[in-house]
Amino acid sequence: METIRVEDLSKSYAKTQALSEVGFTARAGTVLGLLGPNGSGKTTTVRVLSTLIRADSGRAWIDGHDVMAQPHRVRAAIGLTGQYAAVDDELSGQHNLELIGRLLGLSRAAARGRATELIERFRLEDAAARLTKTYSGGMRRRLDVAASLVGRPRVLFLDEPTTGLDPRSRTEVWTLVRELVADGVTVLLTTQYLEEADHLANDLVVLDQGRVVATGTPTELKARVGGLALQMRVADPAQGAQAAAYVAEATGVAPGVDADTGLIDAAVADVTALRRVAARLEAEGIRFVELGLRQATLDEVFFALTGRTARPADPAQDPDPAQAPDPAPVTAGAAERKPR
């Protein structure tokens, strides 16, 4: 069953075409990873689907509701966590969540109960009474995700949720995402950390310059660029350039060369490339200290599809016109309920 469906979505700003006939679907209870270089249209897509901006053309449905024609119903079904935590620093974690519950129309008791439930689920009990400004980056991000879940959304948009987090905090967010999906929530995740997409996403959509350039599972996209990668390091760094030339000759692919480590790697179609490279190196008298095959990474898929390497988001340099400071989190039902 499809929880998200997008057809021919287009959006432009003045002379900039942010989205051009973008289309994809997301299955219920899965993670759909939206990948692309800075300025590729990821954030614009999220903002259109979360009703923050309107597309120029095309259609989209969230949980069966038309994004353009039924924005109030869409807002009642979604949660949105942007790239930066949007919680009130002068309130405690508990009070932040209670406030959102009241804004969604919950009674005081219901808001308090839902806040306590989320505080426990996101393992923030020890900090629940502390002001949010005293929280670490990872704690703020967990609270931010919790805020987007107060209204029990069926679809959650996570727009680069681990930007700027340390590895431990990033792992904590990954665990939370897996738990949400296990509960049946559909997650649309935008990220430039390809390891993150590989760990979390069931399906991927790759955007480049506002267009979809590839879709599929991580395994399918890796297979698309060969599925395997040859990896080699020679004993004498001075022979690295010559060895890389032999790899290119044997595989038909220009290899990547890490100037710092001397590692040479290239996508290959099958294991015979390994034998060809080994034979050529032996014939030329070039000794290697490492030579083998591994599965291609999403980084190599990304480069093959877009011609660019992934890099952490930098909003100050991102040409995507929609890349502006994030508003407060969109929480399920936010457009339709008032405190009572």
Residue frames relative to the residue before (quaternion, step in Angstrom):
aa qw qx qy qz dx dy dz
M 1.0000 0.0000 0.0000 0.0000 0.00 0.00 0.00
E 0.3442 -0.7492 0.5348 0.1849 3.58 -0.90 0.96
T 0.2120 -0.7703 0.5897 0.1185 3.57 -0.88 0.99
I 0.7576 0.1797 -0.1172 0.6164 3.58 1.20 -0.57
R 0.0520 0.7758 -0.6276 0.0410 3.56 -0.95 0.91
V 0.0451 -0.7992 0.5984 -0.0350 3.56 -0.77 1.11
E 0.0198 -0.8102 0.5849 -0.0323 3.58 -0.83 1.03
D 0.8759 -0.1090 0.0577 0.4664 3.56 -0.83 1.12
L 0.2107 0.8070 -0.5221 0.1785 3.58 0.95 0.88
S 0.0224 0.7958 -0.6032 0.0481 3.59 -0.82 1.02
K 0.0576 0.7827 -0.6161 0.0665 3.54 -1.12 0.76
S 0.0095 -0.8016 0.5977 -0.0095 3.58 -0.87 0.91
Y 0.1929 -0.7320 0.6417 0.1233 3.52 -1.32 0.51
A 0.8023 -0.1276 0.0392 0.5819 3.58 -0.39 1.24
K 0.8120 -0.2130 0.1650 0.5178 3.62 -0.57 -1.11
T 0.5896 0.5799 -0.3634 0.4289 3.58 1.28 0.04
Q 0.2334 -0.7566 0.5982 0.1233 3.58 -0.79 1.07
A 0.2003 -0.8222 0.5247 0.0924 3.56 -0.14 1.30
L 0.7860 0.0513 -0.0100 0.6160 3.59 1.04 -0.81
S 0.0433 -0.8001 0.5982 0.0026 3.55 -1.01 0.82
E 0.8332 -0.2257 0.0977 0.4953 3.56 -0.36 1.34
V 0.1722 0.8045 -0.5391 0.1802 3.56 0.87 0.99
G 0.0836 0.7992 -0.5907 0.0732 3.57 -0.94 0.89
F 0.2405 0.7422 -0.6037 0.1639 3.58 -1.06 0.81
T 0.2420 -0.7429 0.5986 0.1766 3.56 -1.33 0.12
A 0.1696 -0.7524 0.6242 0.1241 3.56 -1.30 0.41
R 0.3852 -0.7312 0.5232 0.2079 3.55 -0.87 1.02
A 0.5960 -0.5824 0.4219 0.3573 3.55 -1.14 0.67
G 0.8463 0.1767 -0.1335 0.4844 3.56 -1.05 0.82
T 0.6161 0.4988 -0.3672 0.4866 3.57 1.09 0.72
V 0.4107 -0.6502 0.5638 0.3012 3.55 -1.38 0.07
L 0.1271 -0.7568 0.6379 0.0650 3.56 -0.85 1.04
G 0.2128 -0.7912 0.5640 0.1030 3.57 -0.62 1.14
L 0.1527 -0.7692 0.6167 0.0680 3.56 -0.87 1.03
L 0.0497 -0.8293 0.5550 -0.0423 3.56 -0.38 1.31
G 0.3096 0.7423 -0.5686 0.1728 3.53 -1.25 0.44
P 0.5895 -0.5635 0.4273 0.3904 3.59 -1.19 0.46
N 0.6751 -0.4296 0.3775 0.4660 3.57 -1.29 0.11
G 0.8062 0.2542 -0.2006 0.4951 3.57 -0.95 0.89
S 0.4796 0.6992 -0.4254 0.3164 3.61 1.23 0.13
G 0.6167 -0.5700 0.3432 0.4207 3.59 1.24 -0.32
K 0.3721 0.7549 -0.4812 0.2451 3.61 1.23 0.10
T 0.7201 0.4384 -0.2614 0.4701 3.56 0.72 -1.06
T 0.6002 0.5452 -0.3640 0.4582 3.60 1.04 -0.67
T 0.6359 0.5294 -0.3263 0.4571 3.58 0.97 -0.86
V 0.6677 0.4988 -0.3038 0.4616 3.58 0.87 -0.94
R 0.6857 0.4909 -0.2976 0.4475 3.59 0.90 -0.84
V 0.6127 0.5117 -0.3552 0.4865 3.57 1.10 -0.56
L 0.7072 0.4749 -0.2742 0.4462 3.59 0.80 -1.01
S 0.7106 0.4192 -0.2608 0.5012 3.60 1.12 -0.55
T 0.5234 -0.6961 0.3524 0.3424 3.59 1.35 0.37
L 0.4131 0.7107 -0.4811 0.3046 3.62 1.16 0.36
I 0.7698 0.0605 -0.0612 0.6324 3.58 1.19 -0.53
R 0.4141 -0.7011 0.5206 0.2568 3.59 -1.23 0.40
A 0.4444 -0.6633 0.5338 0.2786 3.55 -1.10 0.73
D 0.5330 -0.6105 0.4766 0.3409 3.57 -1.24 0.44
S 0.7888 -0.0783 0.0784 0.6046 3.57 1.08 -0.72
G 0.6128 0.5309 -0.4252 0.4023 3.53 -1.32 0.28
R 0.2891 -0.7505 0.5703 0.1673 3.57 -1.32 0.14
A 0.0271 -0.7815 0.6230 0.0173 3.54 -1.25 0.46
W 0.1380 -0.7775 0.6103 0.0630 3.53 -1.16 0.71
I 0.1130 -0.7585 0.6396 0.0530 3.56 -1.08 0.86
D 0.8336 -0.0789 0.0050 0.5467 3.56 -0.63 1.15
G 0.7337 -0.4383 0.2160 0.4722 3.56 1.05 0.83
H 0.6407 0.5221 -0.3241 0.4602 3.61 1.25 -0.10
D 0.4648 -0.6835 0.4955 0.2669 3.57 -0.96 0.92
V 0.4459 -0.7264 0.4583 0.2518 3.58 -0.62 1.16
M 0.7122 0.4482 -0.2638 0.4715 3.60 0.95 -0.83
A 0.7675 0.3925 -0.1961 0.4674 3.58 0.88 -0.97
Q 0.7979 0.2277 -0.1042 0.5484 3.61 1.13 -0.57
P 0.0286 0.8567 -0.5149 0.0113 3.62 0.81 0.94
H 0.6297 0.5434 -0.3516 0.4296 3.62 1.01 -0.70
R 0.6571 0.4935 -0.3105 0.4778 3.57 1.01 -0.78
V 0.6194 0.5376 -0.3393 0.4606 3.57 1.06 -0.74
R 0.6708 0.5044 -0.3057 0.4496 3.60 0.88 -0.93
A 0.6389 0.5313 -0.3265 0.4504 3.56 1.15 -0.58
A 0.7185 0.4503 -0.2325 0.4764 3.58 1.26 -0.38
I 0.7442 0.4317 -0.2074 0.4656 3.59 1.22 -0.33
G 0.1471 -0.7090 0.6714 0.1578 3.47 -1.47 0.17
L 0.1142 -0.7991 0.5883 0.0479 3.59 -1.10 0.64
T 0.0375 -0.7562 0.6531 0.0130 3.52 -0.95 0.98
G 0.2868 -0.7957 0.5146 0.1411 3.56 -0.56 1.19
Q 0.7586 -0.4065 0.2673 0.4334 3.53 -1.31 -0.17
Y 0.7799 0.2332 -0.1274 0.5667 3.58 1.16 -0.49
A 0.5797 -0.6114 0.4095 0.3498 3.55 -1.01 0.83
A 0.1432 -0.8037 0.5763 0.0374 3.56 -0.88 1.01
V 0.3661 0.7117 -0.5086 0.3174 3.56 0.80 1.06
D 0.5452 -0.6268 0.4554 0.3202 3.57 -1.23 0.50
D 0.3970 -0.7566 0.4747 0.2111 3.57 -0.52 1.20
E 0.7088 0.4752 -0.2619 0.4507 3.59 1.10 -0.63
L 0.6423 0.4498 -0.3350 0.5224 3.57 1.30 0.23
S 0.5325 -0.5935 0.4822 0.3630 3.55 -1.21 0.41
G 0.6681 -0.4788 0.3645 0.4376 3.57 -1.25 0.23
Q 0.6417 0.5282 -0.3151 0.4583 3.59 0.96 -0.89
H 0.7083 0.4647 -0.2746 0.4549 3.59 0.82 -0.97
N 0.5689 0.5729 -0.3892 0.4435 3.61 1.11 -0.55
L 0.7115 0.4524 -0.2606 0.4704 3.56 0.84 -0.98
E 0.6253 0.5269 -0.3423 0.4628 3.59 1.04 -0.70
L 0.6262 0.5440 -0.3346 0.4472 3.58 1.00 -0.81
I 0.6648 0.4896 -0.3084 0.4724 3.58 0.89 -0.89
G 0.6252 0.5384 -0.3367 0.4537 3.57 1.01 -0.76
R 0.6600 0.4949 -0.3077 0.4742 3.59 0.96 -0.82
L 0.6407 0.5177 -0.3247 0.4648 3.60 1.01 -0.77
L 0.6756 0.4739 -0.2873 0.4863 3.57 1.16 -0.55
G 0.6257 -0.5906 0.3246 0.3928 3.58 1.28 0.12
L 0.4533 0.6800 -0.4672 0.3374 3.59 1.20 0.17
S 0.5254 -0.5933 0.4939 0.3577 3.57 -1.16 0.54
R 0.6854 -0.4717 0.3380 0.4399 3.59 -1.24 0.29
A 0.6806 0.4921 -0.2965 0.4546 3.55 0.88 -0.93
A 0.6681 0.4972 -0.3039 0.4627 3.59 0.94 -0.87
A 0.6445 0.5185 -0.3210 0.4613 3.58 1.01 -0.82
R 0.6513 0.5076 -0.3119 0.4699 3.57 1.00 -0.84
G 0.6674 0.5091 -0.3038 0.4507 3.57 0.95 -0.85
R 0.6637 0.4916 -0.3067 0.4729 3.57 0.96 -0.86
A 0.6316 0.5285 -0.3334 0.4590 3.60 1.00 -0.79
T 0.6630 0.5030 -0.3063 0.4622 3.59 0.91 -0.91
E 0.6265 0.5445 -0.3264 0.4521 3.57 1.02 -0.83
L 0.7026 0.4566 -0.2676 0.4757 3.59 0.90 -0.92
I 0.5930 0.5592 -0.3603 0.4537 3.59 1.05 -0.71
E 0.6780 0.4778 -0.2856 0.4800 3.57 0.96 -0.87
R 0.6631 0.5197 -0.3139 0.4379 3.57 0.91 -0.91
F 0.7525 0.3704 -0.2046 0.5046 3.57 1.00 -0.82
R 0.4676 -0.7377 0.3998 0.2781 3.55 1.30 0.50
L 0.4298 0.6885 -0.4609 0.3589 3.55 0.88 1.06
E 0.2694 0.8134 -0.4889 0.1635 3.60 1.25 0.28
D 0.6853 0.5052 -0.2965 0.4328 3.60 0.87 -0.89
A 0.7547 0.3555 -0.1933 0.5164 3.59 1.19 -0.50
A 0.3517 0.7898 -0.4604 0.2012 3.59 1.27 0.01
A 0.7457 0.4066 -0.2174 0.4810 3.60 0.98 -0.82
R 0.5690 0.6079 -0.3813 0.4015 3.60 1.25 -0.16
L 0.5662 -0.5698 0.4629 0.3748 3.56 -1.20 0.53
T 0.5655 -0.6378 0.4089 0.3260 3.56 -0.97 0.87
K 0.6001 0.5863 -0.3684 0.4005 3.61 1.09 -0.60
T 0.6503 0.4949 -0.3259 0.4753 3.61 1.23 -0.25
Y 0.5100 0.6703 -0.4093 0.3509 3.62 1.27 -0.10
S 0.4871 -0.6088 0.5318 0.3306 3.55 -1.24 0.46
G 0.6957 -0.4671 0.3317 0.4334 3.57 -1.28 0.22
G 0.6724 0.4991 -0.3027 0.4551 3.56 0.93 -0.86
M 0.6467 0.5107 -0.3205 0.4673 3.59 1.02 -0.76
R 0.6384 0.5181 -0.3290 0.4646 3.59 0.98 -0.80
R 0.6582 0.5012 -0.3224 0.4600 3.57 0.96 -0.80
R 0.6370 0.5132 -0.3348 0.4677 3.60 0.97 -0.74
L 0.6479 0.5015 -0.3181 0.4770 3.58 1.00 -0.79
D 0.6311 0.5453 -0.3244 0.4461 3.57 1.03 -0.81
V 0.6552 0.4824 -0.3066 0.4940 3.58 0.97 -0.83
A 0.6244 0.5380 -0.3368 0.4552 3.58 1.00 -0.80
A 0.6313 0.5482 -0.3318 0.4369 3.58 0.99 -0.82
S 0.6828 0.4852 -0.2900 0.4629 3.58 1.00 -0.77
L 0.6887 0.4773 -0.2770 0.4702 3.59 1.28 -0.22
V 0.3835 0.7452 -0.4797 0.2598 3.60 1.25 -0.05
G 0.7453 0.4077 -0.2144 0.4820 3.59 0.97 -0.87
R 0.4370 -0.7285 0.4306 0.3048 3.60 1.29 0.31
P 0.0574 0.8370 -0.5410 0.0584 3.65 0.62 1.07
R 0.4350 -0.6669 0.5401 0.2726 3.54 -1.25 0.52
V 0.7668 0.2048 -0.1118 0.5980 3.57 1.23 -0.54
L 0.0944 -0.7980 0.5949 0.0195 3.57 -0.87 1.01
F 0.2002 -0.7576 0.6124 0.1047 3.56 -0.87 1.03
L 0.0557 -0.7762 0.6280 -0.0015 3.56 -0.77 1.10
D 0.1050 -0.8215 0.5602 0.0130 3.56 -0.24 1.31
E 0.7986 -0.2629 0.1002 0.5321 3.56 -0.16 1.40
P 0.0351 0.8806 -0.4716 0.0294 3.60 0.80 1.04
T 0.7523 0.3899 -0.2311 0.4781 3.62 1.10 -0.45
T 0.2967 0.7657 -0.5170 0.2416 3.59 1.23 0.35
G 0.8435 0.1816 -0.1516 0.4822 3.56 -0.84 1.02
L 0.5624 0.6063 -0.3995 0.3957 3.60 1.22 -0.02
D 0.4975 -0.6218 0.5048 0.3331 3.54 -1.20 0.55
P 0.7121 -0.4856 0.2848 0.4196 3.63 -1.18 0.44
R 0.6503 0.5130 -0.3358 0.4485 3.61 0.94 -0.78
S 0.6748 0.4861 -0.2979 0.4686 3.59 0.89 -0.91
R 0.6191 0.5384 -0.3436 0.4569 3.57 1.06 -0.74
T 0.6450 0.5172 -0.3189 0.4634 3.58 0.97 -0.82
E 0.6189 0.5437 -0.3382 0.4549 3.58 1.06 -0.72
V 0.6494 0.4996 -0.3159 0.4785 3.58 0.99 -0.83
W 0.6147 0.5435 -0.3500 0.4520 3.60 0.99 -0.75
T 0.6480 0.5186 -0.3166 0.4593 3.57 0.94 -0.88
L 0.6447 0.5225 -0.3178 0.4587 3.58 0.98 -0.84
V 0.6419 0.5264 -0.3266 0.4519 3.58 0.94 -0.86
R 0.6553 0.5087 -0.3143 0.4616 3.59 0.92 -0.88
E 0.6461 0.5173 -0.3209 0.4605 3.58 1.00 -0.78
L 0.6418 0.5261 -0.3231 0.4550 3.59 0.99 -0.80
V 0.6619 0.4994 -0.3011 0.4709 3.56 0.94 -0.90
A 0.6223 0.5390 -0.3373 0.4567 3.58 1.03 -0.73
D 0.6747 0.4738 -0.2814 0.4911 3.58 1.20 -0.54
G 0.6381 -0.5711 0.3156 0.4087 3.60 1.29 0.07
V 0.4789 0.6595 -0.4485 0.3668 3.59 1.27 0.05
T 0.3044 -0.7148 0.5977 0.1979 3.58 -1.08 0.77
V 0.1300 -0.8135 0.5659 0.0333 3.60 -0.75 1.06
L 0.1250 -0.7312 0.6641 0.0928 3.55 -0.98 0.92
L 0.0894 -0.8280 0.5525 -0.0343 3.54 -0.47 1.31
T 0.0998 -0.7471 0.6516 0.0851 3.57 -0.85 0.95
T 0.1346 0.7939 -0.5795 0.1256 3.56 -0.92 0.88
Q 0.2571 -0.7271 0.6057 0.1959 3.52 -1.29 0.43
Y 0.5393 0.5533 -0.4227 0.4736 3.55 1.30 0.17
L 0.2731 -0.8161 0.4845 0.1571 3.57 -0.11 1.26
E 0.5575 0.5729 -0.3913 0.4559 3.59 1.16 -0.48
E 0.6283 0.5450 -0.3211 0.4530 3.56 1.06 -0.81
A 0.6628 0.4937 -0.3002 0.4763 3.58 0.91 -0.91
D 0.6455 0.5305 -0.3203 0.4465 3.58 0.99 -0.84
H 0.6886 0.4859 -0.2762 0.4619 3.58 1.02 -0.82
L 0.8142 0.3516 -0.1373 0.4412 3.58 0.88 -0.94
A 0.7165 0.5141 -0.2748 0.3831 3.58 0.88 -0.93
N 0.3501 -0.6964 0.5887 0.2143 3.54 -1.09 0.83
D 0.7819 0.0657 -0.0064 0.6199 3.56 1.11 -0.80
L 0.2171 -0.7831 0.5742 0.0995 3.54 -1.20 0.61
V 0.0978 -0.7262 0.6748 0.0875 3.52 -1.29 0.61
V 0.1632 -0.7892 0.5872 0.0751 3.59 -0.74 1.06
L 0.1401 -0.7875 0.5987 0.0429 3.55 -0.77 1.13
D 0.0664 0.7652 -0.6401 0.0201 3.54 -1.17 0.62
Q 0.8403 -0.0508 -0.0251 0.5392 3.56 -0.73 1.14
G 0.7450 -0.4554 0.2163 0.4367 3.54 0.92 0.98
R 0.6847 0.4432 -0.2837 0.5043 3.60 1.25 0.10
V 0.4678 -0.6287 0.5343 0.3168 3.55 -1.22 0.52
V 0.1241 -0.8167 0.5615 0.0485 3.59 -0.67 1.09
A 0.8035 -0.0228 -0.0002 0.5949 3.61 1.22 -0.22
T 0.0320 -0.7603 0.6475 0.0408 3.54 -1.25 0.56
G 0.4000 0.7056 -0.5279 0.2520 3.56 -1.21 0.46
T 0.6238 -0.4896 0.4177 0.4434 3.54 -1.29 -0.08
P 0.6621 -0.4840 0.3618 0.4433 3.62 -1.18 0.29
T 0.6534 0.5139 -0.3183 0.4558 3.60 0.96 -0.82
E 0.6560 0.5130 -0.3144 0.4556 3.59 0.96 -0.84
L 0.6784 0.4822 -0.3050 0.4628 3.59 0.93 -0.81
K 0.6133 0.5257 -0.3506 0.4738 3.59 1.08 -0.63
A 0.6501 0.5104 -0.3177 0.4646 3.58 0.98 -0.83
R 0.6024 0.5943 -0.3505 0.4013 3.56 1.11 -0.69
V 0.7482 0.3409 -0.2133 0.5277 3.60 1.09 -0.61
G 0.7723 -0.3406 0.1618 0.5113 3.54 1.19 0.53
G 0.3590 -0.7745 0.4614 0.2415 3.56 1.17 -0.52
L 0.7824 0.2050 -0.1097 0.5777 3.59 1.10 -0.65
A 0.1376 -0.7658 0.6200 0.1013 3.54 -1.24 0.46
L 0.3410 -0.7081 0.5861 0.1969 3.53 -1.05 0.88
Q 0.0637 -0.8005 0.5959 -0.0058 3.56 -0.92 0.93
M 0.0699 0.8210 -0.5548 0.1149 3.56 -0.74 1.06
R 0.0227 -0.7549 0.6543 0.0380 3.53 -1.29 0.56
V 0.2862 -0.7799 0.5339 0.1578 3.60 -0.75 1.03
A 0.6172 -0.5838 0.3898 0.3553 3.56 -1.22 0.58
D 0.7659 0.2840 -0.1472 0.5578 3.59 1.00 -0.83
P 0.3958 -0.7483 0.4768 0.2367 3.64 -0.36 1.19
A 0.6003 0.5818 -0.3638 0.4109 3.60 1.11 -0.60
Q 0.6922 0.4537 -0.2713 0.4913 3.59 1.21 -0.42
G 0.3642 0.7751 -0.4557 0.2426 3.56 1.32 0.11
A 0.6720 0.5004 -0.3075 0.4511 3.59 0.87 -0.93
Q 0.6494 0.5102 -0.3128 0.4692 3.57 0.99 -0.85
A 0.6483 0.5127 -0.3131 0.4679 3.59 0.97 -0.85
A 0.6390 0.5244 -0.3283 0.4571 3.60 0.98 -0.82
A 0.6284 0.5310 -0.3316 0.4617 3.59 1.05 -0.74
Y 0.6513 0.5032 -0.3164 0.4717 3.59 1.02 -0.75
V 0.6117 0.5364 -0.3445 0.4685 3.58 1.10 -0.72
A 0.6520 0.5111 -0.3135 0.4641 3.58 0.94 -0.88
E 0.6553 0.5182 -0.3044 0.4577 3.57 0.99 -0.85
A 0.7198 0.4628 -0.2486 0.4538 3.57 0.94 -0.91
T 0.7703 0.3632 -0.1838 0.4908 3.59 1.07 -0.70
G 0.3838 -0.7206 0.4884 0.3079 3.57 1.17 -0.54
V 0.6590 0.4572 -0.2928 0.5207 3.57 1.31 0.27
A 0.4295 -0.6752 0.5291 0.2823 3.57 -0.95 0.86
P 0.3173 -0.7903 0.4892 0.1884 3.63 -0.48 1.12
G 0.4498 -0.6236 0.5505 0.3253 3.50 -1.32 0.28
V 0.1193 -0.7893 0.6002 0.0497 3.57 -1.03 0.78
D 0.2463 -0.7597 0.5876 0.1298 3.56 -0.74 1.11
A 0.3690 -0.7723 0.4758 0.2026 3.55 -0.41 1.25
D 0.6694 0.5137 -0.3050 0.4417 3.59 1.07 -0.64
T 0.7974 0.3015 -0.1469 0.5016 3.60 0.86 -0.93
G 0.4223 -0.7085 0.4626 0.3253 3.58 1.23 -0.41
L 0.4313 0.7112 -0.4567 0.3157 3.58 1.26 0.14
I 0.1402 -0.7712 0.6194 0.0440 3.56 -0.93 1.02
D 0.1324 0.8025 -0.5764 0.0788 3.61 -0.78 0.90
A 0.0130 -0.7868 0.6157 -0.0411 3.53 -1.24 0.66
A 0.4903 -0.6368 0.5047 0.3153 3.56 -1.08 0.72
V 0.0548 -0.7981 0.6000 0.0053 3.57 -1.00 0.86
A 0.5233 -0.6666 0.4461 0.2880 3.55 -1.19 0.58
D 0.8134 -0.0311 0.0542 0.5783 3.61 1.04 -0.68
V 0.7017 -0.5006 0.3243 0.3897 3.56 -1.33 0.18
T 0.5273 0.6457 -0.4272 0.3501 3.62 1.13 -0.34
A 0.5602 0.6058 -0.3924 0.4066 3.60 1.16 -0.54
L 0.6139 0.5560 -0.3484 0.4389 3.56 1.05 -0.74
R 0.6716 0.4925 -0.3006 0.4648 3.59 0.91 -0.88
R 0.6450 0.5248 -0.3286 0.4479 3.58 0.99 -0.80
V 0.6644 0.4947 -0.3048 0.4701 3.58 0.93 -0.87
A 0.6504 0.5219 -0.3191 0.4502 3.60 0.91 -0.90
A 0.6599 0.5095 -0.3079 0.4584 3.57 0.95 -0.89
R 0.6722 0.4972 -0.3073 0.4544 3.58 0.93 -0.88
L 0.6474 0.5133 -0.3254 0.4599 3.59 0.93 -0.78
E 0.6490 0.5115 -0.3153 0.4667 3.58 0.98 -0.82
A 0.6535 0.5216 -0.3113 0.4517 3.57 0.98 -0.87
E 0.7338 0.4117 -0.2256 0.4911 3.58 1.06 -0.77
G 0.4913 -0.6968 0.4114 0.3223 3.57 1.27 0.04
I 0.4626 0.6606 -0.4609 0.3703 3.59 1.12 0.59
R 0.2500 -0.7821 0.5553 0.1322 3.56 -0.59 1.16
F 0.1445 -0.7802 0.6019 0.0906 3.57 -1.05 0.74
V 0.3318 -0.7362 0.5571 0.1938 3.55 -1.19 0.64
E 0.7789 0.1150 -0.0796 0.6113 3.56 1.29 -0.20
L 0.1934 0.7541 -0.6096 0.1493 3.56 -0.91 0.95
G 0.3370 0.7428 -0.5199 0.2537 3.58 -0.61 1.09
L 0.4481 -0.6569 0.5363 0.2830 3.53 -1.39 -0.08
R 0.0041 0.7622 -0.6472 -0.0108 3.55 -1.18 0.58
Q 0.6095 -0.5299 0.4226 0.4112 3.54 -1.28 0.20
A 0.5425 -0.6143 0.4624 0.3383 3.56 -1.04 0.76
T 0.3651 -0.7252 0.5425 0.2155 3.59 -1.10 0.71
L 0.6292 -0.5192 0.4059 0.4120 3.55 -1.28 0.25
D 0.5488 0.5926 -0.4065 0.4272 3.60 1.14 -0.47
E 0.6822 0.4723 -0.2877 0.4783 3.58 0.95 -0.87
V 0.5996 0.5343 -0.3537 0.4795 3.58 1.11 -0.66
F 0.6507 0.5356 -0.3045 0.4439 3.55 0.90 -1.00
F 0.6807 0.4834 -0.2894 0.4681 3.56 0.88 -0.96
A 0.6555 0.5242 -0.3147 0.4434 3.59 0.94 -0.86
L 0.7211 0.4543 -0.2458 0.4618 3.58 1.03 -0.82
T 0.8075 0.2875 -0.1273 0.4990 3.59 0.96 -0.81
G 0.4144 -0.7121 0.4712 0.3148 3.58 1.21 -0.38
R 0.7013 0.3868 -0.2562 0.5413 3.56 1.30 0.21
T 0.4274 -0.6585 0.5396 0.3042 3.53 -1.25 0.40
A 0.5223 -0.6107 0.4829 0.3480 3.53 -1.19 0.51
R 0.0042 0.7777 -0.6285 -0.0058 3.56 -1.16 0.59
P 0.6206 -0.5527 0.3805 0.4057 3.59 -1.08 0.59
A 0.5941 -0.6027 0.4077 0.3429 3.54 -1.10 0.77
D 0.0304 -0.7608 0.6481 0.0121 3.54 -1.13 0.76
P 0.2667 -0.8172 0.4848 0.1610 3.59 0.10 1.24
A 0.6098 0.5727 -0.3638 0.4096 3.58 1.07 -0.59
Q 0.7623 0.3371 -0.1858 0.5203 3.56 1.18 -0.55
D 0.5075 0.6754 -0.4115 0.3419 3.59 1.27 -0.20
P 0.3357 -0.7794 0.4923 0.1936 3.61 -0.60 1.09
D 0.4393 0.6848 -0.4722 0.3391 3.61 1.23 -0.04
P 0.4014 -0.7484 0.4647 0.2508 3.64 -0.45 1.12
A 0.6644 0.5042 -0.3191 0.4500 3.59 1.13 -0.46
Q 0.5309 0.6445 -0.4038 0.3738 3.56 1.29 -0.10
A 0.2396 0.7645 -0.5476 0.2415 3.55 0.33 1.30
P 0.6910 -0.4419 0.3184 0.4752 3.61 -1.19 0.19
D 0.5079 -0.6831 0.4402 0.2857 3.53 -0.95 0.90
P 0.4215 -0.6647 0.5473 0.2846 3.56 -1.11 0.68
A 0.6964 -0.3913 0.3422 0.4948 3.55 -1.28 -0.13
P 0.6348 -0.5584 0.3541 0.3998 3.58 -1.07 0.63
V 0.3642 -0.6692 0.5933 0.2597 3.56 -1.11 0.70
T 0.0605 -0.8080 0.5861 0.0022 3.55 -0.67 1.09
A 0.6456 -0.5599 0.3452 0.3880 3.54 -1.06 0.73
G 0.8246 0.2069 -0.1855 0.4927 3.52 -0.84 1.06
A 0.3900 0.7754 -0.4487 0.2131 3.58 1.27 -0.07
A 0.7050 0.4863 -0.2799 0.4338 3.60 1.00 -0.68
E 0.7741 0.4203 -0.1850 0.4359 3.58 1.14 -0.45
R 0.7493 0.4098 -0.2235 0.4696 3.59 1.13 -0.40
K 0.1566 -0.7728 0.6094 0.0830 3.53 -1.17 0.64
P 0.6075 -0.5615 0.3964 0.3980 3.58 -1.14 0.51
R 0.0766 -0.7799 0.6175 0.0678 3.54 -1.17 0.54
